[in-house]
Amino acid sequence: MKKYIDQGKNDTRSGYGAGMTELGRTNPNVVALCADLVGSLKIQTFIDENPERFFQVGIAEANMMGIAAGLTIGGKIPFTGTFANFSTGRVYDQIRQSIAYSDKNVKICASHAGLTLGEDGATHQILEDIGLMKMLPGMTVINPCDYNQTKAATIAIAEHHGPVYLRFGRPKVANFTPVDQKFEIGKALMLNEGTDVTIVATGHLVWEALIAAETLENQGISAEVINIHTIKPLDDEAILKSVKKTGCIVTAEEHNYLGGLGESVARVLSTQHPTPQEFVATNDTFGESGTPEQLMEKYGLNNKAIVEAVLSVLKRK
């Protein structure tokens, strides 16, 4: 099995901040908006270097989306920033009507997504945002796995015309993707080739999938691991090619199984190549307060849960 090395744990939100810093220096049309969470979004360097291209909206997220939509009319590329809960659920009407419906070139950048927000608890831990956003016509949905990939994704979406939802998180996680790896929207990444089972994972669960694959290898099970950083448009071809070889699949995500990556994969399989599938995701529930590690363990979103899902799906081949 190919070995991946953690280059030093870092938070994906800092990857977003680094990407914004680079865009501030290379793309004069990029502007940033924030709903009173500059420190949490790690964009202070962008602000210091480009004060005239930053808009502090305050705790008025719906207003932020409207302003962002308007800025696109003058050719600007607005990046909005707040927590994932406030980037989607609180402002869904504004996103649908003012951004998605009119295909505005707004980049909706959402930090503190999923359970790993941690101690702030269920009111802030959104687990349905991927479903909300992927259902909007024309909306691209991206969920990178580590610091390097989040930085690359931030830079890449500036070159993509159309609304984008970029999801990232709060905790420091393994940083293992190559620093110079090109980010291609809609293109899955093969991390480990295998023959017995396919594991497709997104976001923080990608590293957990790699750990699970090592555990499985020690049990004589060959797992193919694919990083799905773009949930919409989904790389159907990569998924189908893999399951035709392995004959079964596990999907892993820090999200409700309703509306997430797993359901998108199930659609592809049911219409083109029916295949046994197991879901590693939250089970139609809200979160609660706790450390990220405690919550991922309790809700079954770690490498141990992926191994269990693989053992289960193998019995259905």
Beta strands, then each sheet from edge to edge (+ up, - down):
strand 1: 10-11
strand 2: 30-34
strand 3: 54-56
strand 4: 77-83
strand 5: 107-111
strand 6: 140-142
strand 7: 164-167
strand 8: 172-173
strand 9: 189-192
strand 10: 197-201
strand 11: 223-227
strand 12: 230-232
strand 13: 249-256
strand 14: 277-282
sheet 1: 1+ 8-
sheet 2: 3+ 2+ 4+ 5+ 7+ 6+ 12-
sheet 3: 9+ 11- 10- 13- 14-
end
